[in-house]
């Protein structure tokens, strides 16, 4: 048994003893000396020790002990809990692609369906595929409905449009993760209670501050776990449905035939050729000052020197021929 385990064991024993004798002399309780606070977050009491809260004697809070959670710490410092049956946590989402002549009317119907099921619209967007037209032919929106009304909502949304192009329903079982989070949360809260009891019996300010730092770390972990738990509860209680509504003209334009694609390829080729010519002209215009003011003077100077060299060479050859004669 390490030092901290002995401290916790004697502390709990002292509390139980004082409660049995009706709050006797506190001088008889074991005093706390120096202890290694850093090991408190990794070490717990032996398996025979339980966290108990008494309602009588020793300054109890007056609550019935049966109302408190019965958490037992095993030798590894983890909380041993009885298996508690829990309903399954399923995150259900759906993606629907619909075809309709009037996307805006379908959008209003879907919003009304979501509100009638106790849900709401979280995002809605309208756009047009033709910049020259003022009519918006494509609508995308996302709604959230209670999980128990998910199937009904999907069925009613499906009926608002003339045709369903794509329908995808996805489900994710997070029951195991949720149970694991609850177990971790119970363990951290038990450790928090243990730190609080140790801090109450600290003999010096330094010991109290050390325990306070460890307690702050535990509480930060508790808040993080509780945040993840709230997120899973929200995702499991409310399902998300993403809907895309398009007119038949937009769908036909998206599924063009061979000749349409051939025309687009020719247009793309002409655009590429035009871009190449324009780029070449841009390069020539950009390099023209360099050619005029740098390359051309250098070329003229080199040409002059070369002709002068040729004249000198020719004169020397002529003089040599005359001398030979």
Backbone bond lengths (Angstrom), bond angles and torsions (degrees), N, CA, C in turn:
res aa  C-N    CA-C-N  psi(-1)  N-CA   C-N-CA  omega(-1)  CA-C   N-CA-C  phi
1 X - - - 1.464 - - 1.521 108.44 -
2 X 1.328 116.70 125.48 1.445 119.15 -178.86 1.521 110.61 -78.99
3 X 1.322 115.43 178.57 1.464 121.35 -171.89 1.521 112.07 -65.20
4 X 1.355 116.81 -44.95 1.456 119.59 -177.64 1.519 111.75 -67.53
5 X 1.351 116.27 -38.08 1.469 118.95 177.99 1.516 110.54 -61.70
6 X 1.344 117.65 -40.97 1.460 120.59 178.25 1.515 110.76 -63.07
7 X 1.347 116.45 -38.94 1.476 119.91 179.57 1.516 110.64 -62.30
8 X 1.362 116.33 -49.01 1.462 119.78 -179.18 1.518 110.82 -63.70
9 X 1.352 116.85 -39.61 1.463 120.59 -178.47 1.522 110.36 -62.27
10 X 1.348 117.69 -48.75 1.461 120.29 -179.87 1.518 111.59 -67.05
11 X 1.366 117.18 -32.39 1.464 119.28 179.27 1.514 111.07 -65.26
12 X 1.347 116.18 -48.38 1.463 119.91 179.93 1.526 111.06 -64.33
13 X 1.336 116.05 -39.99 1.473 119.07 177.97 1.519 110.69 -62.41
14 X 1.354 117.23 -40.21 1.456 120.13 178.84 1.513 111.89 -64.39
15 X 1.346 116.92 -39.69 1.457 119.79 178.80 1.526 111.17 -63.83
16 X 1.347 115.86 -44.25 1.465 118.93 179.43 1.527 111.41 -64.22
17 X 1.330 116.65 -39.81 1.451 120.59 -179.62 1.521 111.03 -65.67
18 X 1.348 115.96 -41.86 1.470 118.63 -179.78 1.517 110.84 -67.09
19 X 1.376 116.53 -33.62 1.455 118.69 177.89 1.514 112.19 -68.52
20 X 1.331 118.16 -35.85 1.463 121.23 -178.90 1.519 111.76 -69.45
21 X 1.292 119.12 -37.30 1.471 121.58 -177.34 1.513 111.24 -88.67
22 X 1.371 116.93 4.25 1.459 118.71 175.50 1.500 112.67 79.73
23 X 1.365 118.37 34.48 1.465 120.62 176.51 1.509 111.73 77.07
24 X 1.358 118.71 56.52 1.455 123.09 179.29 1.500 112.62 -71.77
25 X 1.315 115.47 -159.65 1.462 122.42 -176.47 1.515 109.37 -66.72
26 X 1.348 119.44 121.42 1.451 123.56 -179.01 1.504 112.16 -74.67
27 X 1.332 116.71 -12.07 1.465 118.40 177.87 1.512 111.15 -68.47
28 X 1.365 116.52 -20.36 1.455 119.67 -179.07 1.527 112.33 -79.48
29 X 1.379 116.65 -10.69 1.457 119.00 -179.41 1.514 109.73 -73.51
30 X 1.328 117.98 151.42 1.469 120.46 179.77 1.507 110.49 -67.68
31 X 1.325 115.11 134.07 1.466 120.29 179.65 1.509 109.90 -83.56
32 X 1.347 114.92 148.34 1.452 121.26 178.57 1.505 109.72 -91.33
33 X 1.268 116.89 129.53 1.459 121.67 174.91 1.505 110.31 -105.17
34 X 1.341 115.56 -155.00 1.462 120.06 176.87 1.530 109.74 -68.70
35 X 1.341 115.04 143.55 1.455 118.04 178.22 1.511 108.28 -148.94
36 X 1.314 114.29 161.39 1.462 121.00 -178.20 1.511 108.51 -86.96
37 X 1.346 116.07 101.66 1.454 120.23 -176.39 1.518 111.34 -73.73
38 X 1.330 116.32 -29.76 1.462 119.08 -176.98 1.509 112.37 -61.87
39 X 1.355 116.75 -26.97 1.467 119.61 -179.27 1.508 112.17 -84.48
40 X 1.349 117.52 -2.51 1.453 119.37 -176.20 1.509 112.17 -67.94
41 X 1.324 117.01 -32.34 1.455 119.74 -178.53 1.511 112.82 -76.56
42 X 1.324 118.42 -15.04 1.461 121.51 -177.86 1.519 113.17 -113.12
43 X 1.336 118.85 -9.28 1.457 122.18 -174.32 1.513 109.26 -125.06
44 X 1.332 117.76 142.52 1.451 122.93 178.98 1.510 109.30 -128.36
45 X 1.312 115.05 178.77 1.452 120.93 178.96 1.505 110.17 -70.93
46 X 1.361 118.67 161.32 1.467 120.79 178.40 1.506 111.26 -62.25
47 X 1.341 116.04 167.99 1.450 121.18 -172.29 1.512 112.67 -63.32
48 X 1.322 120.21 -23.99 1.448 121.74 -178.63 1.506 113.09 -80.95
49 X 1.322 117.74 -5.59 1.464 121.57 -177.99 1.505 110.66 -94.36
50 X 1.309 118.53 135.32 1.452 123.79 178.67 1.508 108.96 -124.41
51 X 1.347 114.12 149.29 1.468 119.58 173.99 1.521 108.04 -81.27
52 X 1.313 117.26 112.27 1.452 121.65 -176.72 1.521 109.07 -121.42
53 X 1.292 115.94 143.20 1.451 122.26 175.58 1.530 108.32 -121.80
54 X 1.285 115.75 113.18 1.463 120.50 -174.25 1.514 110.01 -91.82
55 X 1.313 116.21 144.88 1.458 121.19 179.71 1.521 112.45 -96.65
56 X 1.330 117.77 -5.28 1.457 119.67 -179.42 1.511 109.45 -126.70
57 X 1.336 117.04 137.85 1.456 122.39 174.23 1.497 111.45 70.15
58 X 1.346 116.26 164.51 1.450 121.87 174.32 1.489 113.77 61.22
59 X 1.315 121.48 24.10 1.459 124.26 177.70 1.501 112.53 73.97
60 X 1.375 120.16 40.41 1.451 122.97 178.71 1.509 110.89 -66.51
61 X 1.388 115.74 164.98 1.444 120.08 -177.37 1.518 112.85 -91.20
62 X 1.333 118.72 2.60 1.451 121.09 174.89 1.514 113.93 83.91
63 X 1.365 120.07 1.85 1.453 122.33 -179.99 1.508 110.14 -89.74
64 X 1.323 114.70 152.22 1.452 120.03 177.68 1.521 109.65 -69.40
65 X 1.316 115.65 131.91 1.458 120.47 -177.10 1.513 111.74 -62.38
66 X 1.346 118.45 -27.20 1.455 120.89 -178.09 1.519 111.82 -69.60
67 X 1.374 116.62 -17.23 1.456 119.25 179.53 1.513 112.21 -82.61
68 X 1.330 118.63 -15.40 1.457 121.72 -178.01 1.526 110.22 -84.80
69 X 1.337 118.33 148.14 1.468 119.92 177.77 1.515 111.07 -67.47
70 X 1.328 116.55 133.30 1.452 122.03 179.99 1.517 108.65 -89.97
71 X 1.335 116.87 93.71 1.459 123.19 -177.89 1.515 108.95 -108.14
72 X 1.310 117.55 123.85 1.454 123.00 -179.48 1.514 109.45 -110.02
73 X 1.322 116.24 129.96 1.461 121.20 178.34 1.513 109.47 -91.22
74 X 1.346 116.85 125.71 1.456 119.87 176.96 1.521 109.63 -87.98
75 X 1.308 116.88 -175.67 1.457 121.15 -174.76 1.511 113.63 -66.13
76 X 1.322 119.44 -22.31 1.463 121.89 -179.86 1.502 112.99 -91.20
77 X 1.330 118.13 2.75 1.447 120.93 177.76 1.514 113.38 86.10
78 X 1.346 119.29 5.15 1.452 121.57 179.10 1.517 109.87 -95.77
79 X 1.309 115.57 155.28 1.459 120.21 -177.54 1.517 109.16 -85.65
80 X 1.339 115.42 124.71 1.455 120.51 176.99 1.517 108.27 -90.67
81 X 1.340 117.85 112.70 1.445 122.49 -177.14 1.522 109.85 -114.77
82 X 1.337 114.08 151.25 1.449 118.88 172.55 1.518 108.85 -76.00
83 X 1.318 116.85 143.31 1.454 120.79 -179.07 1.518 109.92 -63.82
84 X 1.313 116.66 120.21 1.452 121.96 -179.59 1.521 107.84 -107.57
85 X 1.334 118.77 121.27 1.460 119.77 -179.61 1.522 110.85 -62.13
86 X 1.306 116.31 135.89 1.459 121.57 -178.75 1.514 108.81 -133.56
87 X 1.351 116.68 143.74 1.453 120.06 177.97 1.524 109.68 -69.34
88 X 1.301 115.77 151.57 1.450 120.47 -176.20 1.519 110.13 -70.65
89 X 1.328 114.85 142.05 1.456 121.97 178.72 1.539 107.93 -106.94
90 X 1.317 116.21 109.61 1.455 122.31 -178.14 1.526 108.68 -118.56
91 X 1.334 116.24 127.45 1.463 121.43 175.02 1.528 107.16 -97.50
92 X 1.331 116.65 114.45 1.465 122.29 -177.50 1.528 109.50 -112.82
93 X 1.331 115.43 130.54 1.458 122.45 176.67 1.520 109.03 -134.42
94 X 1.335 116.35 158.94 1.466 121.04 -179.62 1.517 109.54 -143.66
95 X 1.342 115.00 148.70 1.469 123.09 174.42 1.527 107.62 -125.66
96 X 1.339 115.91 124.57 1.458 121.59 -178.71 1.521 109.70 -124.16
97 X 1.342 115.82 135.90 1.460 122.56 172.99 1.517 107.37 -118.82
98 X 1.348 116.38 116.57 1.457 122.35 -172.62 1.518 110.66 -116.34
99 X 1.358 114.60 155.77 1.468 121.86 175.73 1.521 108.40 -117.29
100 X 1.334 116.28 130.47 1.457 120.90 -179.48 1.518 109.64 -155.45
101 X 1.345 115.91 147.63 1.460 120.57 176.51 1.518 111.75 -73.20
102 X 1.311 116.71 -24.62 1.476 121.25 -177.77 1.535 109.17 -126.82
103 X 1.320 118.39 81.81 1.473 120.33 -177.69 1.530 113.84 -60.50
104 X 1.330 117.38 -34.67 1.466 119.74 -177.83 1.524 111.36 -67.57
105 X 1.328 117.53 -38.22 1.468 119.96 177.31 1.532 110.69 -65.84
106 X 1.328 116.47 -41.55 1.469 119.95 177.47 1.524 110.02 -62.94
107 X 1.308 116.83 -37.77 1.464 120.63 177.99 1.528 111.27 -59.53
108 X 1.339 117.13 -44.28 1.464 120.41 178.87 1.527 111.45 -65.40
109 X 1.331 116.65 -37.96 1.468 119.63 178.61 1.528 110.96 -65.07
110 X 1.314 116.93 -42.14 1.467 120.22 -179.72 1.524 110.69 -64.93
111 X 1.326 117.44 -39.84 1.471 120.52 177.23 1.528 110.58 -61.88
112 X 1.337 116.68 -40.32 1.465 119.92 178.34 1.526 111.21 -66.58
113 X 1.326 117.23 -38.40 1.473 120.40 178.12 1.528 110.17 -62.92
114 X 1.317 116.94 -44.66 1.465 120.33 -179.74 1.526 111.05 -61.51
115 X 1.315 117.98 -42.89 1.472 121.05 179.58 1.524 111.20 -67.54
116 X 1.344 116.81 -35.79 1.473 118.93 179.32 1.520 112.16 -67.96
117 X 1.319 118.00 -25.78 1.463 122.31 178.46 1.529 112.26 -89.17
118 X 1.318 117.18 2.44 1.463 119.68 -177.88 1.505 113.52 87.41
119 X 1.342 116.89 15.52 1.458 121.12 -179.76 1.513 111.60 -105.89
120 X 1.332 116.19 -160.56 1.460 120.93 -176.81 1.526 108.74 -162.33
121 X 1.337 115.53 163.89 1.461 123.19 177.56 1.528 108.13 -92.62
122 X 1.320 117.11 125.97 1.466 120.11 179.60 1.527 112.26 -101.20
123 X 1.342 118.51 -18.92 1.453 120.69 179.28 1.519 109.00 -159.11
124 X 1.339 115.89 141.30 1.456 121.14 178.48 1.524 108.80 -151.02
125 X 1.334 116.52 134.18 1.459 121.38 -177.50 1.518 109.68 -144.48
126 X 1.340 115.84 136.78 1.457 122.73 177.05 1.518 109.21 -120.99
127 X 1.336 116.73 140.29 1.458 120.55 178.68 1.528 109.29 -152.68
128 X 1.332 114.74 165.26 1.454 121.12 179.18 1.517 109.76 -119.49
129 X 1.320 116.92 144.30 1.457 121.64 -179.84 1.522 112.02 -84.80
130 X 1.344 117.52 -15.92 1.465 122.54 179.75 1.523 108.46 -116.57
131 X 1.319 116.41 116.39 1.463 120.05 -177.72 1.523 112.51 -66.77
132 X 1.336 117.94 -20.02 1.458 120.76 179.96 1.515 112.94 -84.27
133 X 1.322 116.68 -8.32 1.462 120.41 -178.26 1.521 109.94 -107.09
134 X 1.331 115.25 142.59 1.466 120.30 179.01 1.530 111.54 -89.48
135 X 1.317 117.52 -7.24 1.456 121.19 -178.95 1.511 110.24 -83.15
136 X 1.332 116.33 129.72 1.462 121.20 178.87 1.528 108.99 -89.70
137 X 1.320 115.94 116.02 1.457 120.98 -172.55 1.518 113.77 -107.00
138 X 1.315 118.51 2.77 1.470 121.55 178.75 1.525 109.29 -135.51
139 X 1.322 116.65 130.11 1.464 122.83 179.87 1.522 108.22 -128.85
140 X 1.311 116.77 130.71 1.466 122.26 172.85 1.521 108.31 -122.43
141 X 1.316 116.35 137.31 1.462 120.53 -178.84 1.521 110.12 -152.85
142 X 1.332 114.83 158.55 1.464 122.10 177.46 1.512 108.19 -131.85
143 X 1.319 115.79 133.17 1.464 121.43 179.15 1.523 109.04 -127.68
144 X 1.333 114.94 156.26 1.464 121.06 175.53 1.522 108.62 -125.44
145 X 1.315 115.46 133.20 1.468 122.16 -179.28 1.520 108.62 -131.50
146 X 1.331 118.48 155.68 1.470 120.19 175.80 1.522 111.23 -56.63
147 X 1.327 115.49 145.57 1.464 120.46 -175.30 1.524 112.44 -60.21
148 X 1.330 116.89 -35.07 1.465 118.67 -178.79 1.525 112.25 -72.04
149 X 1.337 117.83 -16.87 1.470 121.27 177.87 1.527 111.90 -104.73
150 X 1.337 117.06 11.20 1.459 121.12 -174.72 1.524 111.79 -62.14
151 X 1.328 117.83 -50.55 1.469 121.24 -177.34 1.526 110.77 -63.03
152 X 1.342 117.10 -41.68 1.460 119.92 179.08 1.525 111.46 -63.55
153 X 1.329 116.09 -41.96 1.457 119.73 -178.87 1.528 111.03 -64.98
154 X 1.327 117.82 -43.59 1.467 120.95 179.23 1.520 110.53 -62.25
155 X 1.335 117.51 -40.70 1.458 121.19 -179.53 1.526 111.17 -64.86
156 X 1.330 117.34 -42.62 1.465 120.21 -179.95 1.529 111.48 -70.88
157 X 1.314 117.82 -37.36 1.471 120.20 177.80 1.524 109.89 -65.05
158 X 1.312 116.71 -37.96 1.459 121.05 179.08 1.535 111.44 -60.31
159 X 1.326 116.89 -33.16 1.464 121.38 -176.70 1.527 113.23 -81.64
160 X 1.321 118.39 -11.75 1.463 120.29 -177.69 1.528 112.60 -75.29
161 X 1.321 118.58 -21.24 1.463 122.35 -176.41 1.522 110.59 -106.26
162 X 1.329 115.37 164.81 1.451 119.70 179.44 1.516 112.77 -73.36
163 X 1.340 117.21 -32.84 1.461 119.82 -177.83 1.515 109.51 -151.97
164 X 1.331 115.75 144.38 1.461 122.17 176.32 1.521 108.06 -100.05
165 X 1.319 116.26 116.53 1.466 120.51 -178.41 1.522 112.18 -83.74
166 X 1.323 115.79 -48.77 1.469 121.51 -179.05 1.519 107.93 -139.34
167 X 1.316 116.00 136.33 1.469 121.80 176.02 1.526 108.44 -136.92
168 X 1.308 115.87 122.91 1.460 121.60 179.84 1.518 108.78 -130.26
169 X 1.326 116.28 124.51 1.462 122.29 178.16 1.530 107.56 -118.66
170 X 1.316 116.43 126.88 1.464 121.73 -177.87 1.526 109.55 -123.42
171 X 1.317 115.11 142.96 1.468 121.31 177.24 1.516 110.94 -133.73
172 X 1.310 116.64 140.31 1.470 122.41 179.68 1.518 109.12 -130.17
173 X 1.327 115.90 120.67 1.463 121.63 179.82 1.534 108.91 -86.27
174 X 1.340 116.75 114.26 1.461 122.01 -179.89 1.524 110.93 -113.81
175 X 1.340 116.71 22.22 1.459 119.84 -178.62 1.526 111.30 -62.38
176 X 1.332 116.05 -44.77 1.467 119.58 -178.62 1.529 110.96 -62.16
177 X 1.328 116.72 -43.97 1.467 119.79 178.61 1.526 111.13 -64.09
178 X 1.332 116.56 -38.00 1.466 120.49 -179.62 1.531 110.78 -65.37
179 X 1.336 116.90 -42.94 1.465 120.24 178.64 1.521 110.44 -64.95
180 X 1.334 116.43 -40.52 1.464 120.35 178.01 1.526 110.83 -62.36
181 X 1.319 116.90 -39.73 1.469 120.66 178.86 1.523 110.34 -64.56
182 X 1.336 117.43 -42.31 1.470 120.08 178.92 1.528 110.89 -62.46
183 X 1.341 117.35 -40.56 1.466 120.43 179.05 1.529 110.64 -65.31
184 X 1.338 117.26 -44.34 1.465 120.27 178.45 1.519 111.18 -63.36
185 X 1.335 116.57 -38.66 1.455 120.25 179.93 1.526 110.50 -65.35
186 X 1.338 117.74 -41.67 1.464 120.50 178.05 1.524 111.11 -64.03
187 X 1.343 116.67 -39.94 1.456 120.08 179.26 1.525 111.31 -64.31
188 X 1.325 116.86 -43.29 1.467 120.02 179.86 1.524 111.51 -66.45
189 X 1.327 117.53 -37.52 1.463 119.37 178.49 1.528 111.40 -68.45
190 X 1.341 116.73 -36.05 1.458 119.44 175.82 1.525 110.64 -64.77
191 X 1.346 116.57 -40.60 1.460 120.45 177.09 1.521 111.24 -65.55
192 X 1.336 116.34 -36.07 1.460 120.29 176.70 1.526 111.09 -62.33
193 X 1.339 116.88 -44.70 1.457 120.41 178.25 1.521 111.40 -62.80
194 X 1.327 116.04 -36.71 1.467 119.86 179.14 1.529 111.01 -65.75
195 X 1.321 117.13 -42.04 1.465 120.87 177.85 1.528 111.34 -64.13
196 X 1.319 115.95 -38.14 1.471 119.24 179.52 1.522 110.63 -62.71
197 X 1.339 117.02 -43.21 1.462 120.41 178.95 1.530 110.66 -64.96
198 X 1.335 117.25 -39.73 1.465 120.01 179.46 1.524 110.31 -65.66
199 X 1.345 116.83 -39.85 1.461 120.28 -177.93 1.525 111.25 -66.64
200 X 1.333 117.17 -32.75 1.461 120.30 178.18 1.521 111.55 -64.26
201 X 1.329 118.02 -26.90 1.460 121.81 -175.98 1.526 112.61 -104.53
202 X 1.324 117.21 11.13 1.461 119.51 178.07 1.522 110.44 -66.38
203 X 1.350 116.61 137.60 1.463 121.66 -177.27 1.517 113.55 -90.80
204 X 1.347 118.35 -11.66 1.458 120.12 -178.05 1.523 109.25 -140.05
205 X 1.340 114.02 163.01 1.458 119.44 178.57 1.515 110.70 -66.40
206 X 1.310 117.58 -36.70 1.454 121.19 -179.99 1.525 111.30 -62.28
207 X 1.351 116.94 -44.17 1.454 120.06 177.54 1.523 111.14 -62.33
208 X 1.342 116.22 -42.28 1.465 120.02 -179.99 1.522 111.41 -62.92
209 X 1.333 117.39 -40.29 1.455 120.65 179.46 1.525 111.70 -67.19
210 X 1.340 115.82 -38.47 1.467 119.10 177.99 1.525 111.34 -63.08
211 X 1.323 115.74 -44.41 1.465 119.74 178.25 1.535 110.49 -65.53
212 X 1.333 116.70 -37.18 1.460 120.74 179.27 1.519 111.82 -61.97
213 X 1.335 116.29 -39.12 1.464 119.45 177.56 1.530 111.19 -64.15
214 X 1.328 116.24 -44.69 1.457 119.60 177.65 1.524 110.97 -63.19
215 X 1.330 116.68 -38.29 1.459 121.17 179.48 1.523 110.86 -65.40
216 X 1.332 117.25 -38.00 1.469 120.40 178.36 1.520 110.97 -64.13
217 X 1.339 117.40 -40.22 1.460 120.46 178.25 1.530 110.89 -63.28
218 X 1.323 116.48 -42.29 1.467 120.29 179.95 1.524 110.39 -63.95
219 X 1.333 117.04 -43.26 1.465 119.95 179.85 1.521 111.68 -65.87
220 X 1.332 118.16 -34.24 1.466 120.12 175.58 1.524 110.75 -64.11
221 X 1.322 117.42 -40.69 1.456 120.63 177.58 1.531 110.52 -66.16
222 X 1.331 116.85 -36.82 1.470 120.28 178.13 1.527 110.27 -62.63
223 X 1.330 117.79 -43.92 1.458 121.00 178.98 1.533 111.62 -63.40
224 X 1.324 116.74 -38.76 1.463 120.13 178.62 1.524 110.94 -65.07
225 X 1.326 116.81 -43.74 1.471 120.53 179.55 1.518 110.37 -65.75
226 X 1.333 117.04 -41.40 1.466 120.34 178.82 1.529 110.94 -64.21
227 X 1.331 117.79 -36.06 1.461 120.07 176.62 1.515 112.32 -63.57
228 X 1.330 117.41 -43.13 1.458 120.82 176.84 1.521 110.98 -63.95
229 X 1.330 116.67 -37.91 1.462 120.63 179.14 1.523 110.83 -64.79
230 X 1.340 116.91 -43.25 1.468 119.91 178.32 1.525 111.16 -63.67
231 X 1.340 116.97 -37.51 1.466 120.07 179.06 1.528 110.78 -63.15
232 X 1.345 116.83 -46.44 1.463 119.47 180.00 1.522 110.91 -64.20
233 X 1.327 117.26 -40.08 1.458 119.86 177.69 1.522 111.33 -61.60
234 X 1.336 116.54 -41.34 1.466 119.68 179.86 1.525 111.19 -66.41
235 X 1.351 117.27 -43.34 1.453 119.97 -179.52 1.528 111.77 -67.13
236 X 1.337 116.84 -33.70 1.462 119.85 -179.19 1.525 111.81 -79.11
237 X 1.315 118.06 -30.66 1.462 120.97 -177.97 1.525 112.34 -82.02
238 X 1.347 117.70 -27.02 1.465 121.54 179.62 1.524 109.10 -123.95
239 X 1.326 116.15 126.47 1.466 122.06 178.92 1.524 109.65 -96.08
240 X 1.338 115.61 148.29 1.456 122.01 -178.88 1.527 109.81 -107.24
241 X 1.341 115.60 133.57 1.462 122.05 178.29 1.526 107.86 -124.25
242 X 1.324 116.41 118.53 1.468 122.46 177.52 1.521 108.91 -100.37
243 X 1.347 116.58 127.40 1.462 121.40 -175.59 1.519 109.76 -124.83
244 X 1.339 115.83 137.01 1.463 123.54 171.81 1.521 108.09 -121.92
245 X 1.352 116.82 125.06 1.468 122.46 -178.02 1.523 107.86 -118.13
246 X 1.347 116.65 124.61 1.458 122.11 -178.48 1.519 110.26 -131.76
247 X 1.329 115.67 153.05 1.459 121.00 174.50 1.524 109.80 -82.13
248 X 1.343 118.45 158.52 1.471 120.21 178.62 1.524 113.06 -59.53
249 X 1.355 118.30 -31.41 1.466 120.55 -179.47 1.524 111.08 -64.53
250 X 1.310 116.76 -40.67 1.462 120.32 178.98 1.517 110.46 -66.27
251 X 1.323 116.64 -39.84 1.463 120.42 -179.98 1.528 110.57 -65.65
252 X 1.362 116.82 -39.93 1.465 120.37 178.14 1.515 111.21 -65.58
253 X 1.338 116.15 -38.93 1.468 119.43 178.65 1.521 111.17 -65.50
254 X 1.339 115.99 -33.93 1.466 119.20 179.49 1.524 112.36 -73.72
255 X 1.340 117.59 -23.38 1.465 121.36 -179.93 1.532 109.59 -112.56
256 X 1.332 117.36 61.13 1.463 122.68 -176.78 1.527 110.82 -70.69
257 X 1.404 115.74 156.27 1.450 122.09 -179.19 1.521 112.03 -86.81
258 X 1.380 114.52 -168.64 1.467 120.51 -174.85 1.520 111.46 -66.47
259 X 1.341 116.91 -47.66 1.458 119.78 -175.72 1.528 111.31 -67.18
260 X 1.311 115.55 -34.79 1.464 117.80 176.47 1.514 110.82 -64.27
261 X 1.332 116.23 -43.35 1.466 119.72 178.15 1.525 111.14 -66.35
262 X 1.384 116.70 -35.60 1.463 119.80 177.84 1.522 110.40 -64.15
263 X 1.332 116.61 -42.99 1.461 120.38 177.65 1.527 111.32 -61.59
264 X 1.319 115.04 -42.05 1.461 118.51 178.31 1.527 111.37 -63.97
265 X 1.350 117.30 -36.75 1.464 120.73 178.99 1.527 110.87 -66.32
266 X 1.372 116.61 -41.93 1.462 119.80 178.30 1.525 110.44 -62.97
267 X 1.322 115.17 -44.17 1.468 118.76 178.48 1.524 111.42 -61.40
268 X 1.327 115.38 -40.69 1.474 118.62 178.56 1.525 110.90 -64.81
269 X 1.380 116.91 -38.18 1.458 119.75 178.26 1.524 112.20 -64.96
270 X 1.349 116.28 -43.16 1.466 119.90 177.44 1.521 111.48 -63.25
271 X 1.305 115.22 -40.52 1.471 118.69 177.77 1.523 110.65 -62.62
272 X 1.358 116.54 -39.74 1.460 119.54 178.89 1.521 111.98 -65.67
273 X 1.373 117.17 -41.86 1.456 120.21 178.72 1.523 111.26 -64.35
274 X 1.319 115.45 -42.07 1.465 119.19 178.07 1.519 111.27 -62.79
275 X 1.297 115.77 -41.09 1.465 119.42 178.94 1.522 111.08 -63.75
276 X 1.367 116.54 -37.43 1.461 119.76 179.62 1.523 111.29 -65.31
277 X 1.356 117.07 -46.06 1.470 120.85 179.31 1.515 110.74 -62.21
278 X 1.316 116.22 -45.73 1.460 119.18 179.44 1.527 110.97 -62.74
279 X 1.316 117.60 -37.44 1.460 120.01 177.77 1.518 111.76 -65.83
280 X 1.370 116.38 -38.96 1.457 120.32 178.41 1.527 111.14 -64.79
281 X 1.333 116.62 -42.82 1.465 120.24 177.37 1.523 110.46 -62.40
282 X 1.297 116.55 -39.81 1.470 120.26 178.51 1.521 111.12 -61.97
283 X 1.326 116.61 -41.54 1.469 120.18 179.74 1.527 110.75 -65.11
284 X 1.357 116.20 -42.16 1.475 119.32 -179.36 1.522 110.67 -63.72
285 X 1.314 116.73 -45.85 1.467 119.86 -179.96 1.528 110.51 -63.53
286 X 1.337 116.71 -37.20 1.458 119.55 -178.96 1.527 111.90 -69.48
287 X 1.357 117.79 -32.99 1.472 120.70 -178.06 1.527 113.15 -91.00
288 X 1.344 118.57 -7.19 1.462 121.22 -177.77 1.531 112.90 -60.31
289 X 1.332 121.33 -46.14 1.470 119.76 176.93 1.524 112.40 -59.49
290 X 1.313 117.05 -38.08 1.469 120.41 178.46 1.527 110.94 -63.52
291 X 1.342 117.04 -40.81 1.461 121.00 179.69 1.532 111.57 -67.33
292 X 1.339 116.94 -39.93 1.457 120.67 -175.75 1.524 113.02 -73.91
293 X 1.297 116.60 -42.43 1.474 119.66 -170.68 1.535 114.14 -98.35
294 X 1.291 117.79 -11.97 1.469 119.70 -178.63 1.524 110.94 -123.07
295 X 1.310 117.55 -56.31 1.462 120.66 -174.42 1.531 110.87 -69.62
296 X 1.355 118.61 -44.48 1.456 121.42 -177.65 1.536 112.56 -63.70
297 X 1.333 120.63 -46.79 1.483 118.69 176.47 1.518 112.90 -60.34
298 X 1.312 117.85 -41.56 1.466 120.14 178.38 1.520 110.64 -61.82
299 X 1.327 115.30 -41.87 1.476 119.18 179.16 1.529 111.28 -62.39
300 X 1.340 118.42 -42.12 1.462 121.73 -179.69 1.530 111.58 -65.85
301 X 1.329 117.27 -41.62 1.464 120.48 178.71 1.521 110.67 -63.66
302 X 1.317 117.00 -45.81 1.470 120.31 178.76 1.526 111.30 -63.00
303 X 1.318 117.19 -36.63 1.479 120.24 178.64 1.528 110.82 -66.79
304 X 1.338 115.51 -40.69 1.475 118.75 179.06 1.530 110.72 -63.89
305 X 1.338 116.18 -44.73 1.464 119.50 179.86 1.514 111.71 -63.91
306 X 1.310 116.63 -37.95 1.462 119.77 179.96 1.543 111.96 -66.40
307 X 1.329 117.64 -42.16 1.461 120.49 178.00 1.528 111.43 -66.22
308 X 1.343 115.28 -38.32 1.458 118.59 177.66 1.522 110.75 -64.17
309 X 1.318 116.70 -40.60 1.463 120.85 177.43 1.522 110.69 -62.89
310 X 1.332 116.68 -40.60 1.462 120.04 179.06 1.525 111.06 -65.01
311 X 1.353 118.19 -39.85 1.460 120.79 179.57 1.534 110.79 -65.13
312 X 1.327 115.83 -42.35 1.466 118.49 178.56 1.523 111.08 -63.65
313 X 1.314 115.91 -42.65 1.468 119.12 178.98 1.527 111.06 -62.78
314 X 1.314 117.01 -41.70 1.463 120.79 179.63 1.527 111.28 -65.62
315 X 1.363 116.82 -38.42 1.465 120.29 179.14 1.530 110.74 -65.93
316 X 1.316 116.91 -40.72 1.455 120.65 178.83 1.525 110.81 -65.03
317 X 1.300 118.25 -38.51 1.457 120.92 178.85 1.541 110.53 -67.15
318 X 1.335 115.19 -37.77 1.474 118.67 179.03 1.527 110.66 -65.73
319 X 1.319 117.35 -44.71 1.461 121.17 178.05 1.522 111.33 -61.39
320 X 1.301 117.35 -37.51 1.458 121.08 179.58 1.513 110.90 -66.91
321 X 1.331 117.29 -39.61 1.462 120.14 178.22 1.529 111.41 -65.28
322 X 1.350 115.59 -39.82 1.483 118.64 179.83 1.530 109.98 -67.31
323 X 1.293 116.42 -39.67 1.462 119.61 -179.78 1.529 110.52 -66.49
324 X 1.290 117.02 -36.97 1.465 120.43 178.97 1.512 111.03 -66.37
325 X 1.294 117.54 -36.30 1.457 119.53 179.52 1.524 110.89 -68.61
